[in-house]
């Protein structure tokens, strides 16, 4: 799979996740963003998390170990799962923090992660 296909795949996954989060924000009694705020949340969340996940995946592909040195089966399972999904999840979390900062500091909406 080439770089463009991986970026599009990550973008579709992040869009689906932020579409669900936008629906939750629409029907939440604690979050009041309005129409444009929800659209901005969906677009900025998709963009920032896609970039974060893509960078995490690129980092994972670059530094993944060739062999795991483990003590038992549980340790092997933990390491295998981390190297399959860990860097992408860390990148997604950084993208969510960037989205929250963008929504609060640039657009003036508050209370997204609070």
Steps between C-alpha positions, in 0.01 A plus 500: 500500500653832400505824697196657332282193560606484867424871549155459343430192714595686818293799386189289450538336841555836674202651317276214616616538861452877498163466328387288796654748746322785321169317533567456870582872528179593317280305739697579817332745739840621623661594165353794307697562182233594250493392137830655392672384819400140436615523138831656611537226762446230238738652245779606736478176697526296183796700371703513822444137597569375148834679504577366848409142413696518175810628680457229768469232233805630315696500828381144573609376159842661547583377853309172536733237650589190304488278808324523835684386813231389743463320829170323435200488268324794663805721452520392135132580452541847654799584283336372185183700563698814583702484180185436296295793636696699760671770292183565298297538821758739642485702176119500513506625859739782404264584212206520742698735723586713194132504399396608847763776501394617154132506596568687827779739406429576135124461467401586857294191584553353845412188692580232244727282711396633839 
